[in-house]
Amino acid sequence: MAVVVKHGAGKRVKQFGARGLSESLLAGPASGCNRFTVRSLLLEPDGRTAAVSHNSSVFYHIVEGKIIIRQDSGELEALKAGDSAIIPEREKHILMNISKKKCSILKVVPQ
């Protein structure tokens, strides 16, 4: 049987170094998705995530807006709607909204 997740309001995320960030959990272990977690991120104009790293690769898909991903290695990558990025495991990174509009991002992390 399929698990249906209805769109809900995002939660404002309080992370040290983050600003203007809301997240919604779309799928994960609690909903029967045991292989990966899917989140919807919303970055306000000039918003940013905290510097984070994961124990596995992480996939980002830009649904709307423009961002820069800054990696610990010093690399900067500009992405716009329709672009995707895969960040290697344990690579610290920050997502920054560089547009005047909200930016919508899909984030997938394997379990």
Z-matrix of the N, CA and C atoms (Angstrom, degrees):
N
C 1 1.447
C 2 1.530 1 109.25
N 3 1.297 2 115.86 1 137.86
C 4 1.463 3 121.41 2 179.65
C 5 1.522 4 110.87 3 -73.32
N 6 1.313 5 115.60 4 146.80
C 7 1.464 6 121.47 5 173.57
C 8 1.521 7 106.75 6 -100.19
N 9 1.310 8 116.98 7 125.93
C 10 1.460 9 122.15 8 -179.33
C 11 1.521 10 108.46 9 -105.23
N 12 1.323 11 115.93 10 128.83
C 13 1.464 12 121.38 11 177.79
C 14 1.519 13 107.42 12 -114.07
N 15 1.320 14 116.62 13 114.32
C 16 1.465 15 121.56 14 179.30
C 17 1.520 16 109.59 15 -79.18
N 18 1.317 17 116.19 16 145.52
C 19 1.465 18 121.01 17 179.22
C 20 1.525 19 109.64 18 -62.55
N 21 1.306 20 115.14 19 129.45
C 22 1.462 21 120.43 20 179.22
C 23 1.512 22 109.99 21 -127.32
N 24 1.293 23 115.77 22 171.92
C 25 1.464 24 120.75 23 178.88
C 26 1.518 25 109.95 24 -70.50
N 27 1.298 26 115.79 25 138.36
C 28 1.459 27 120.62 26 176.88
C 29 1.513 28 110.82 27 -72.27
N 30 1.290 29 115.85 28 155.47
C 31 1.458 30 121.32 29 177.49
C 32 1.515 31 108.87 30 -101.13
N 33 1.314 32 115.08 31 133.10
C 34 1.464 33 119.63 32 175.00
C 35 1.515 34 107.16 33 -63.91
N 36 1.316 35 116.91 34 128.59
C 37 1.459 36 121.76 35 -175.91
C 38 1.517 37 109.19 36 -98.63
N 39 1.320 38 115.53 37 131.03
C 40 1.458 39 120.25 38 176.91
C 41 1.517 40 107.96 39 -108.42
N 42 1.308 41 115.53 40 99.32
C 43 1.461 42 122.56 41 176.60
C 44 1.516 43 106.64 42 -124.14
N 45 1.322 44 116.72 43 141.47
C 46 1.452 45 120.19 44 177.37
C 47 1.529 46 108.49 45 -60.47
N 48 1.317 47 117.40 46 120.61
C 49 1.457 48 122.27 47 179.43
C 50 1.515 49 114.31 48 96.96
N 51 1.338 50 118.04 49 -10.90
C 52 1.466 51 120.71 50 178.95
C 53 1.523 52 109.46 51 -92.67
N 54 1.339 53 115.41 52 152.40
C 55 1.463 54 120.04 53 172.35
C 56 1.531 55 108.45 54 -151.62
N 57 1.320 56 115.67 55 144.58
C 58 1.460 57 120.93 56 177.69
C 59 1.518 58 113.74 57 62.23
N 60 1.327 59 117.92 58 36.01
C 61 1.466 60 122.69 59 -176.43
C 62 1.522 61 110.68 60 -117.53
N 63 1.338 62 116.36 61 128.44
C 64 1.464 63 122.58 62 171.67
C 65 1.521 64 107.69 63 -123.65
N 66 1.339 65 116.55 64 144.63
C 67 1.468 66 121.65 65 179.86
C 68 1.513 67 110.19 66 -131.02
N 69 1.334 68 115.94 67 144.50
C 70 1.460 69 122.38 68 170.87
C 71 1.517 70 107.77 69 -125.70
N 72 1.330 71 117.19 70 131.78
C 73 1.456 72 121.90 71 175.31
C 74 1.522 73 107.51 72 -82.16
N 75 1.332 74 116.85 73 119.56
C 76 1.459 75 121.34 74 -179.55
C 77 1.520 76 112.08 75 -96.15
N 78 1.330 77 117.00 76 -36.44
C 79 1.471 78 121.12 77 -179.70
C 80 1.518 79 109.04 78 -157.34
N 81 1.323 80 115.39 79 146.21
C 82 1.459 81 121.51 80 178.93
C 83 1.517 82 109.38 81 -178.15
N 84 1.327 83 117.37 82 -171.51
C 85 1.466 84 120.99 83 -177.73
C 86 1.534 85 113.93 84 -53.95
N 87 1.325 86 118.08 85 -36.87
C 88 1.466 87 120.75 86 -178.68
C 89 1.530 88 112.33 87 -65.78
N 90 1.344 89 116.79 88 -24.20
C 91 1.466 90 120.26 89 179.57
C 92 1.530 91 111.81 90 -101.95
N 93 1.332 92 116.65 91 10.64
C 94 1.461 93 120.38 92 177.96
C 95 1.515 94 114.40 93 92.28
N 96 1.321 95 117.19 94 4.82
C 97 1.465 96 121.70 95 179.14
C 98 1.528 97 107.74 96 -96.62
N 99 1.316 98 116.87 97 95.05
C 100 1.461 99 121.33 98 -171.79
C 101 1.523 100 114.75 99 -92.27
N 102 1.315 101 118.43 100 -5.90
C 103 1.467 102 120.42 101 -176.81
C 104 1.525 103 113.75 102 -99.29
N 105 1.330 104 116.86 103 -23.10
C 106 1.465 105 119.69 104 -179.81
C 107 1.524 106 110.04 105 -158.00
N 108 1.339 107 114.89 106 164.63
C 109 1.461 108 122.51 107 175.06
C 110 1.524 109 107.69 108 -116.31
N 111 1.326 110 116.30 109 135.31
C 112 1.462 111 121.79 110 179.36
C 113 1.524 112 108.00 111 -118.84
N 114 1.324 113 115.67 112 127.98
C 115 1.464 114 121.61 113 178.79
C 116 1.529 115 109.74 114 -128.05
N 117 1.308 116 114.76 115 148.86
C 118 1.453 117 122.21 116 171.30
C 119 1.522 118 106.75 117 -103.11
N 120 1.329 119 117.10 118 123.20
C 121 1.464 120 122.21 119 178.20
C 122 1.522 121 108.69 120 -106.53
N 123 1.306 122 116.71 121 141.19
C 124 1.454 123 122.26 122 174.66
C 125 1.519 124 107.58 123 -127.62
N 126 1.333 125 115.63 124 118.33
C 127 1.462 126 121.50 125 179.03
C 128 1.524 127 109.05 126 -107.62
N 129 1.313 128 116.19 127 124.81
C 130 1.463 129 121.79 128 174.99
C 131 1.536 130 108.69 129 -68.15
N 132 1.347 131 118.17 130 162.55
C 133 1.463 132 119.19 131 174.22
C 134 1.532 133 110.16 132 -52.49
N 135 1.304 134 116.86 133 134.81
C 136 1.468 135 124.82 134 -176.01
C 137 1.531 136 112.88 135 65.08
N 138 1.328 137 117.44 136 11.30
C 139 1.461 138 121.20 137 177.62
C 140 1.520 139 111.12 138 -77.89
N 141 1.330 140 115.22 139 162.59
C 142 1.463 141 120.57 140 -179.53
C 143 1.516 142 109.97 141 -156.02
N 144 1.324 143 115.18 142 155.22
C 145 1.455 144 120.18 143 173.05
C 146 1.518 145 108.04 144 -85.21
N 147 1.307 146 115.77 145 168.31
C 148 1.462 147 120.65 146 169.82
C 149 1.527 148 107.63 147 -73.95
N 150 1.312 149 117.22 148 164.16
C 151 1.469 150 121.20 149 173.18
C 152 1.527 151 107.07 150 -72.88
N 153 1.335 152 116.52 151 117.71
C 154 1.467 153 121.29 152 -176.86
C 155 1.522 154 110.61 153 -131.52
N 156 1.320 155 115.41 154 159.39
C 157 1.464 156 121.97 155 169.28
C 158 1.520 157 106.60 156 -140.12
N 159 1.315 158 116.15 157 160.60
C 160 1.459 159 121.74 158 -177.64
C 161 1.523 160 109.12 159 -128.81
N 162 1.327 161 116.23 160 158.30
C 163 1.467 162 121.08 161 178.68
C 164 1.520 163 112.75 162 -77.38
N 165 1.327 164 116.85 163 -3.26
C 166 1.462 165 121.92 164 176.12
C 167 1.524 166 107.52 165 -140.70
N 168 1.317 167 116.52 166 171.41
C 169 1.460 168 120.10 167 176.09
C 170 1.524 169 108.97 168 -61.50
N 171 1.319 170 116.23 169 153.39
C 172 1.467 171 120.91 170 176.94
C 173 1.524 172 108.05 171 -127.39
N 174 1.336 173 115.90 172 139.66
C 175 1.457 174 123.04 173 -178.42
C 176 1.524 175 108.57 174 -109.66
N 177 1.335 176 116.64 175 130.61
C 178 1.463 177 122.24 176 175.11
C 179 1.524 178 108.49 177 -120.92
N 180 1.327 179 116.34 178 138.21
C 181 1.464 180 121.76 179 173.57
C 182 1.525 181 107.37 180 -127.24
N 183 1.327 182 116.16 181 126.63
C 184 1.462 183 121.08 182 -178.82
C 185 1.527 184 108.06 183 -85.66
N 186 1.323 185 116.22 184 114.19
C 187 1.460 186 121.80 185 -179.05
C 188 1.527 187 109.87 186 -84.98
N 189 1.324 188 116.02 187 -41.49
C 190 1.458 189 121.45 188 -177.87
C 191 1.520 190 109.21 189 -152.21
N 192 1.334 191 116.93 190 139.11
C 193 1.452 192 121.31 191 176.34
C 194 1.520 193 113.61 192 101.21
N 195 1.338 194 115.35 193 -168.27
C 196 1.469 195 122.86 194 -179.16
C 197 1.519 196 108.58 195 -135.96
N 198 1.326 197 116.35 196 137.27
C 199 1.465 198 120.73 197 178.21
C 200 1.522 199 110.50 198 -135.86
N 201 1.307 200 114.24 199 165.43
C 202 1.465 201 122.04 200 166.23
C 203 1.519 202 106.12 201 -118.98
N 204 1.328 203 116.05 202 134.98
C 205 1.462 204 121.07 203 171.57
C 206 1.519 205 106.71 204 -103.39
N 207 1.334 206 115.68 205 121.30
C 208 1.461 207 120.50 206 176.18
C 209 1.525 208 107.32 207 -105.69
N 210 1.332 209 115.87 208 122.74
C 211 1.461 210 120.98 209 -179.20
C 212 1.519 211 110.38 210 -101.42
N 213 1.317 212 115.12 211 156.98
C 214 1.462 213 121.88 212 179.55
C 215 1.525 214 111.38 213 -57.40
N 216 1.322 215 115.86 214 -29.15
C 217 1.460 216 120.90 215 -179.48
C 218 1.529 217 111.81 216 -71.57
N 219 1.345 218 116.43 217 -6.98
C 220 1.457 219 120.37 218 179.40
C 221 1.516 220 113.00 219 99.18
N 222 1.334 221 117.10 220 -8.94
C 223 1.458 222 120.29 221 -179.37
C 224 1.524 223 110.78 222 -69.60
N 225 1.331 224 116.04 223 139.36
C 226 1.459 225 123.01 224 172.12
C 227 1.517 226 107.02 225 -116.68
N 228 1.316 227 116.42 226 134.21
C 229 1.459 228 120.44 227 179.60
C 230 1.518 229 108.45 228 -133.41
N 231 1.344 230 117.14 229 123.01
C 232 1.462 231 121.66 230 177.54
C 233 1.526 232 108.81 231 -91.59
N 234 1.335 233 116.13 232 131.46
C 235 1.459 234 121.85 233 -179.91
C 236 1.521 235 109.51 234 -130.01
N 237 1.335 236 115.74 235 147.00
C 238 1.460 237 120.92 236 177.07
C 239 1.527 238 108.99 237 -128.14
N 240 1.330 239 116.80 238 175.24
C 241 1.461 240 122.05 239 -178.28
C 242 1.528 241 110.50 240 -49.09
N 243 1.335 242 115.73 241 130.86
C 244 1.459 243 122.28 242 -178.90
C 245 1.513 244 113.69 243 96.94
N 246 1.345 245 117.52 244 -16.09
C 247 1.468 246 121.74 245 178.71
C 248 1.525 247 110.44 246 -85.93
N 249 1.331 248 115.52 247 155.54
C 250 1.465 249 122.21 248 177.27
C 251 1.517 250 109.47 249 -133.99
N 252 1.327 251 115.79 250 159.42
C 253 1.469 252 121.37 251 176.76
C 254 1.519 253 108.83 252 -144.21
N 255 1.321 254 115.75 253 144.98
C 256 1.458 255 122.05 254 172.79
C 257 1.519 256 106.79 255 -117.88
N 258 1.325 257 116.06 256 121.12
C 259 1.460 258 121.80 257 179.77
C 260 1.526 259 107.59 258 -99.33
N 261 1.337 260 117.83 259 128.00
C 262 1.467 261 120.31 260 -179.54
C 263 1.529 262 112.25 261 -62.29
N 264 1.319 263 115.35 262 156.63
C 265 1.467 264 120.58 263 178.75
C 266 1.521 265 110.46 264 -56.63
N 267 1.308 266 114.76 265 144.58
C 268 1.466 267 125.02 266 177.44
C 269 1.541 268 114.46 267 61.61
N 270 1.327 269 117.92 268 13.39
C 271 1.470 270 121.23 269 176.46
C 272 1.531 271 108.11 270 -90.58
N 273 1.320 272 116.44 271 111.58
C 274 1.465 273 120.49 272 179.76
C 275 1.529 274 108.65 273 -67.48
N 276 1.335 275 116.46 274 137.72
C 277 1.459 276 120.63 275 -177.00
C 278 1.527 277 110.90 276 -152.63
N 279 1.333 278 114.23 277 160.19
C 280 1.464 279 123.14 278 178.92
C 281 1.521 280 107.33 279 -133.52
N 282 1.329 281 117.28 280 137.38
C 283 1.459 282 122.36 281 173.54
C 284 1.519 283 107.57 282 -105.04
N 285 1.344 284 117.20 283 129.97
C 286 1.465 285 121.84 284 -178.08
C 287 1.525 286 109.85 285 -127.27
N 288 1.323 287 116.83 286 127.49
C 289 1.457 288 121.69 287 176.42
C 290 1.525 289 108.31 288 -76.36
N 291 1.329 290 116.42 289 122.64
C 292 1.465 291 120.69 290 -178.55
C 293 1.527 292 112.17 291 -109.20
N 294 1.340 293 117.16 292 11.33
C 295 1.457 294 119.96 293 -179.80
C 296 1.527 295 110.55 294 -108.76
N 297 1.305 296 115.63 295 172.25
C 298 1.468 297 122.11 296 179.44
C 299 1.531 298 111.19 297 -88.23
N 300 1.343 299 116.51 298 0.56
C 301 1.462 300 121.87 299 -179.42
C 302 1.519 301 109.65 300 -117.33
N 303 1.329 302 116.33 301 166.03
C 304 1.460 303 120.76 302 174.77
C 305 1.523 304 109.46 303 -63.83
N 306 1.309 305 115.36 304 149.06
C 307 1.460 306 121.77 305 -179.98
C 308 1.528 307 108.55 306 -117.81
N 309 1.324 308 116.68 307 128.33
C 310 1.457 309 122.67 308 -179.79
C 311 1.531 310 109.13 309 -107.60
N 312 1.336 311 115.99 310 129.20
C 313 1.466 312 122.07 311 -174.10
C 314 1.524 313 109.28 312 -133.86
N 315 1.322 314 116.40 313 137.94
C 316 1.458 315 122.52 314 173.49
C 317 1.522 316 107.59 315 -100.78
N 318 1.336 317 116.87 316 130.34
C 319 1.469 318 122.40 317 -177.47
C 320 1.529 319 108.91 318 -121.67
N 321 1.340 320 116.64 319 127.79
C 322 1.461 321 121.74 320 179.09
C 323 1.528 322 108.42 321 -124.59
N 324 1.343 323 115.74 322 124.77
C 325 1.464 324 121.67 323 -179.95
C 326 1.528 325 108.30 324 -126.12
N 327 1.351 326 118.22 325 122.41
C 328 1.469 327 119.70 326 176.35
C 329 1.525 328 110.78 327 -63.77
N 330 1.326 329 116.42 328 151.95
C 331 1.469 330 121.64 329 177.11
C 332 1.509 331 109.99 330 -83.31
